[in-house]
Amino acid sequence: MNVQFEYSLGEAVKIKALEGMIGYIDSLELDNNGKMYRVIYWFNGERKSAWSYGHELESMKNREAKK
């Protein structure tokens, strides 16, 4: 079984629930609930991580291409 993920390892993404904070994909997972992405980000000087679904994230690829 070959699974296509919307985001790649190391890709910069906006975390919608954190008011657009920028994070980076560091893990991909497929489970009974679907595709999930672990995103790492820094907040108040601490490294954080959160598992998110694709619809909770926004790609930064289009933003980088416009620059």
N, C-alpha and C positions, 0 to 999 in steps of 0.2 A: 504494500500500500504506500503510495507516494502522496504526501500532503503538501499543499501550497499554502504558505503563510503570507499574510499581507505585509508584514514587516520583517526585516532581516536583523540578525545579530549585529549589535553596534550601531544600529540606525537611531538617529535622533528623532524623538516624537514629542508632541505636546500632550500633557496629561490633562484632559478636560476637567476632571473633578477637582483638580488643584489649580483652577483658574489659569490654565495654559502653561503651567510650569514645564520646563524642558527636562526630559529624561532620556535615557538610552536603553534600548532593548538588550538584555544580557542573558535571556533564556526563553526558550519556546517550549510549549507543552500542548499536547492534545489529550484531552480526557473526555469523560462522558458528557461534560457540559459544553464542549467545543474547544476551539483554539484559544490559548491564553498566552500572554506575554508578561515576563517579569521585567519591570522597568526600574532602573536605578536612577536616583536623583539626590541632590544635596538640599537640605533644608535646615536653616539655623546652624550651619557648620557641621551637621551630622549627615552621614550617608544613609539613605533610606532605600527601601525597595518595596514594590507593590505588584501583585499579580493583577493583570487587567485583561479585559476582552478587547478585541479590535475596535469595537464601536466606542470605547472609552478613550481612545487615543486618536491623534491626528498626525499624519506624516509631515515631516519638515522638508521633504524632498522638493516640493513645489516652491516653498519659500526660498530655499537655497538656490534653485535654478533661476529665480527672478533677480537675484543679486548680481 
